[in-house]
Amino acid sequence: MPELPGGTLTVLHTDVEESTPLTVHLGDRYPEVLAIHRTLLRAAVAAREGYEVDTQGDSFFVVFARATQAIAAAVAIQRALAAEAWPEGGAVRVRIGVHTGEPIRTAEGYTGLDVIRGARIKEAGHGGQVLLSKSTAALIEDALIGGLSLRDLGAHRLKGLPRPERIFQLIIPDLPADFPPLQSLDTRGRARPGLPPGRVLTTVLFVDIPGATARLVALGDRRWREMRAQYTALVRQELARHGGDEINVIADEIFAVFDGAATAIRCGYAIRDAVQGLEMPVRVGIHAGEVEYDDGTISGITVNTGSRVLGAAQPGEILVSNTVKDLMAGSGITFTDRGTHIFKGLPGEWRLFTPDVAGFGTSPR
């Protein structure tokens, strides 16, 4: 990787909308489609002198020295994707978030609130949409050419950010400009907002502290409450950074859902690393499939299976089901086979795996 720039930069985050259903629909063709998507994005970024900081699954994190370069890249990405001859029912729709600020440079890339802000702006959007922060919009408003324009979408509360963010949509003349309302806290309210009651494809993550009862006895009630509060806060911090939706907390077990398997795994490792200072090794279980969604409540066999995967994990271990492994086909991530397991109340045998930690970053940080 070339030396990364510092100072004021424009960050650009992308991901594929509804990537899990797309993976299921395309099956063995998905790795090829994902590779085409990556090639198109990288070409657009390189032509505008962008720096590819992190790529996980279908997500990209890129920085540019100038806001105008980032906007040119975003336009090129959406046009290239729209022009591509995708398989029937397999069109790739990418959402893009752009923000200008001063991210903190680290040995691995960048961290800080400006990185998170860009990611949250992206998560509020829809496939085919380019969203900008107020700071980026102010920098490029007078430099728009080729019929590009901005649409003020107003101020929105975004997960984990201290104040509402004013968001602008970049209007690209030859591409769709009308999208559903932004997926912000103002339009969400509860977990998995905007989804009608029914069955939804999602990735479930469970985390807990193995041996919690023994730790309670050893620490005493007061100290245990303090430690558990710190643990819960750290888990929630990583969920917010990685776009997870917390569904339920029972004692030390936390249940969350994600749009994609790669993000859930990345968050699992980030959680494990974040709580190391508490000297309380956690374990994480991840599964993917259809869940029953009704008024913010999520249930079904997929949820029960995710909980069983958690129960099979050892302290400090992240375990995923074979379903999750299959969804990651073509990602370049390797998995270690942890054998077959029989889960109480569930039919058949379940093969579990540990993802290779070297294949996952923990951005956005």
HELIX and SHEET records of a PDB file:
HELIX    1   1 SER A   19  LEU A   26  1                                   8    
HELIX    2   2 GLY A   27  ARG A   29  5                                   3    
HELIX    3   3 TYR A   30  ALA A   47  1                                  18    
HELIX    4   4 ALA A   67  ALA A   83  1                                  17    
HELIX    5   5 LEU A  113  GLU A  123  1                                  11    
HELIX    6   6 LYS A  134  ILE A  140  1                                   7    
HELIX    7   7 GLU A  141  ALA A  143  5                                   3    
HELIX    8   8 LEU A  185  ARG A  188  1                                   4    
HELIX    9   9 ALA A  212  LEU A  219  1                                   8    
HELIX   10  10 ASP A  221  ARG A  241  1                                  21    
HELIX   11  11 ALA A  261  ALA A  274  1                                  14    
HELIX   12  12 GLN A  276  LEU A  278  5                                   3    
HELIX   13  13 ILE A  301  ALA A  312  1                                  12    
HELIX   14  14 ASN A  322  LEU A  327  1                                   6    
HELIX   15  15 VAL A  357  GLY A  359  5                                   3    
SHEET    1   A 7 TYR A  51  GLN A  56  0                                        
SHEET    2   A 7 SER A  59  PHE A  64 -1                                        
SHEET    3   A 7 LEU A   9  VAL A  16 -1                                        
SHEET    4   A 7 VAL A  94  GLY A 101 -1                                        
SHEET    5   A 7 VAL A 130  SER A 133  1                                        
SHEET    6   A 7 GLU A 165  ILE A 171 -1                                        
SHEET    7   A 7 SER A 149  HIS A 156 -1                                        
SHEET    1   B 2 ILE A 104  ARG A 105  0                                        
SHEET    2   B 2 TYR A 110  THR A 111 -1                                        
SHEET    1   C 5 ASP A 245  ILE A 250  0                                        
SHEET    2   C 5 GLU A 253  PHE A 258 -1                                        
SHEET    3   C 5 GLY A 198  ASP A 208 -1                                        
SHEET    4   C 5 ARG A 283  ASP A 294 -1                                        
SHEET    5   C 5 THR A 297  SER A 299 -1                                        
SHEET    1   D 7 ASP A 245  ILE A 250  0                                        
SHEET    2   D 7 GLU A 253  PHE A 258 -1                                        
SHEET    3   D 7 GLY A 198  ASP A 208 -1                                        
SHEET    4   D 7 ARG A 283  ASP A 294 -1                                        
SHEET    5   D 7 ILE A 318  SER A 321  1                                        
SHEET    6   D 7 TRP A 350  PRO A 355 -1                                        
SHEET    7   D 7 PHE A 335  HIS A 341 -1                                        
END                                                                             
